[in-house]
Amino acid sequence: MNYLPIFMDVRDQPCLVVGGSENAARKAELLLRAGARVEVVAESLHEGWERLEGRERVQRVAEAFDPTQLEGKRAVIVVEDDFDAARAVADAARARSIPVNVADKPALCSFILPSIIDRSPIVVAVSSGGESPVLARMLRARLETLVPAAYGRLATLAAQFKDRVRAAIQPEQRRAFWEKVFLSPVAEMVFSGRDAEAARQLEGMIADAATHDISRGEVYLVGAGPGNPDLLTFRALRLMQQADVIVHDRLVSQPILDMCRRDAERIYVGKERDDHAVPQEEINLMLVRLAKEGKRTLRLKGGDPFIFGRGGEEIETLVEHGVPFQVVPGITAAAGVASYAGIPLTHRDYAQSVAFVTGHLKDNTFNLNWDGIARHDQTIVIYMGLKGLPLLCEALIKHGLTADTPAAIVQHGTLPTQRVVVGNLGTLPALAEEARLKAPTLIIVGNVVKLREKLGWFQPETHSEQARRTPLEAPDHLR
């Protein structure tokens, strides 16, 4: 370890910044956020200084550096391209035992500024010792996904109850108590904005510390998106990594499942077309049972749970049984797949509205509001339409659209095996059959499909022969 990590208290302390550039303003911003008073030595100040929050604590004291300006300073930051000029400031600061940082010149520094994740009062610092600041910033970006902004509020809540915990719980038990608190629904209540409820829950845990059951279960209804793990939300990823049980659909993609907590119990409840291995009613009651056993239960669903995902039915049952839950939206297939196919769902010149419908056949017919759907100024996105594609295209033509209306079908959208077949209502069924498309697929109908050739930005590598032989199976909401 080349540097000792130290957090310095500079609240209401005078600090010196030598340099007036935009980079110097960013360094000063860190000092201001920590509560310091900043004196600046510079010939001129970049306009970025005017935008600093707390700039009333900034004072420009001189145009050129003089060692007397160091008197009484808590820390010095130098942003100076000229090495000799920067060294002169650094040497003067060291002679007075004042910590000094010189931007981009680690040899002149007595301390370095790390990449920071600010969740005040929680602060995480990442440093490469000046050897690779870009790598440190990349690592910080990864950590950002694991440390939600609400961690600061959680720390503040804990501080408010610290004295009460000390009075109620023996010293040897406090660490275990706080660990249970931070892994309990109290933390999730704070993360989801239910601070008052979290405070009441924590009060109860303190009052009955010896017997209170803090393992109260909860259900997380999480949308896993259309398949690409890069499209998960930060909150989804956090819940995936802390759940005790994972109840997942037929195709939440394997890379997404691999991102879940490794030691969590996994329960597969996937459905195939015409083969629902676990009826929906049983899934609903399973979630209730798992939560009442005190387990944090992740209900992981492809796409978005509230768009043809039956999430509403599941949480209705949870409400009826008094089970706490939270919902994390996912990128629905319509948004994700269309984007990766280069087909905007709305466009000023082509479509002023979009309709999401299911192409599920019942007795070889569709139960759809054709008058509201078959419009020339609207994009139609059809889920679960692969099996009935010929009948679907025929019905759209019958109810007002022309046979030459542009249409596309996308297989495995957002994944490396994505394929896009473009035609029109008259030709698409034959083209899809010729391409031997497999689920999951999504059908897009409307004039916006004309933009595919121009806007098709995602060009995955040609999928392998193995992928063609054993394509990804479809989650129920995409078939």
C-alpha positions, 0 to 999 in steps of 0.5 A, a space after each residue: 500500500 503506497 498511500 495511507 487512506 485518510 479522510 481529512 476534516 476540512 470543515 470551515 478550514 482555509 484551503 488554497 487552490 493554485 490555478 484557475 482552470 476548469 480542472 482547478 474548479 473541479 478540485 475546488 468543488 471537492 473542498 467546498 462539498 467537504 465544507 472548506 473555505 477556499 482561497 484561489 491564486 490565479 491570473 484568471 478564473 474559468 467560467 466554471 468557478 461561477 457555477 460552483 455550489 458554495 462559491 460564496 466560500 471562494 475568495 481569489 486572493 492573488 494572481 501569482 503564488 507567494 509562499 506567505 499565502 500558505 500560512 494557516 492553510 489546512 491543505 493545498 491543491 495545485 493545478 499547474 501545467 508548468 512543472 517547475 512552477 508546480 514544484 515551487 508550490 509543492 516544496 513550499 507546502 512541504 516545508 510547512 508540513 501542509 498536505 499538498 496535491 499537484 494534479 497529474 504530477 504524483 511525484 510532487 504530491 504528499 496526498 492524492 485525490 481518489 475517485 469518490 462515491 459520495 453517499 454522505 455520510 457514507 463516502 467511498 474512495 477508490 485510488 490507483 495511487 496515481 498510476 491509473 486514474 482512468 482505471 480507478 474511475 472505471 472501478 468507481 463506476 462499477 461500485 456506483 451500481 452497488 451503492 445506491 444513493 439512499 445509503 446515505 439516508 440509511 446511515 442517517 437513520 442509523 445515526 438517529 437511533 445510535 444512542 437508543 441502541 446503546 442503551 437497549 442492547 449489550 455491547 457484544 450484541 450491537 454489531 449483530 443487531 446492526 447487521 440484521 437491521 441493514 439486511 432487514 426490510 428496514 433498509 429496503 424501506 429506506 431505499 424505496 422512499 418509505 423512511 417513516 415506515 423504516 423508522 417505525 420498524 427500527 423502533 420496534 426492533 429496538 424495543 423488543 431486541 431479544 425476541 423481535 423477528 426481524 426476518 420479516 419476508 418481502 417480495 421483490 417484483 423485478 423486471 429483467 428486461 428483454 434479455 440483455 443484462 446490460 439493460 438491468 436497472 441498478 435497483 434490480 441488480 441490487 435486489 437480485 444480489 440480496 434475495 434469499 429465493 429467486 422465482 423466475 420465468 421460463 426465460 430470464 436469460 442465463 446471464 441475468 440469472 448468473 448475476 443473482 445472489 449465488 447461494 439463493 434458492 432458485 425456483 423455476 416457474 416458467 411457462 411455455 405456450 400451451 404448457 403452463 407447468 406452474 399455474 399462475 394461481 400457484 405462483 401467486 400463493 407460492 410468493 405469499 408462502 415464501 414471504 411469510 417464511 421470512 424470506 426475501 423473495 425475488 420474483 424475476 420476470 422477463 420484460 416489465 412485470 406490468 406489461 403482459 407479465 401478470 405482475 398485477 395479479 401477483 401483487 393483488 394476492 400479496 395485498 390480500 395476504 398482507 405481504 410487503 412488496 416492491 416493484 422494480 420496472 424493467 425495460 419492456 420488450 417493445 422499448 428494448 427490442 425496437 431500439 436494438 432493431 433501429 425502429 423508433 416506436 414513434 416519429 414525427 413524420 410516421 407515427 404519433 402513437 403506439 399500441 401494445 397488444 398481444 397476438 395470443 390466439 384463442 380458438 384460432 381467433 384474436 380478441 382485439 379492438 381492431 378499430 383502435 389498432 389498425 391505424 395508419 398513423 400508429 405503430 403496433 407492437 405485438 407480443 406473443 404473435 409468432 404462432 398466429 402471424 399469418 392470421 394476424 397480418 390478414 386481420 390487420 389488412 381486413 380492418 383497414 391497413 394496406 398489404 404494403 404496410 411496413 412490418 418487421 419481426 425481431 428474434 432474440 432482440 437485444 441479444 447477440 443472436 438478434 435477427 430482424 426480418 423486414 417486409 410488409 403485412 402481405 409478405 412478412 408471414 412467408 419471410 418469417 417462415 423462410 427465416 425459420 424464426 424461433 421465439 422470443 420474437 416481437 412484431 412491429 407494424 407501421 411506417 416507422 419500420 421504413 427507418 430500419 435500414 437507415 437507423 439499424 445501429 446494432 449489428 451483432 456478430 453472425 450467430 453460431 451454428 449452435 445458436 441456430 440449432 438450439 435457439 433461446 426459448 421464449 419467455 411467455 410474454 414474448 411468444 
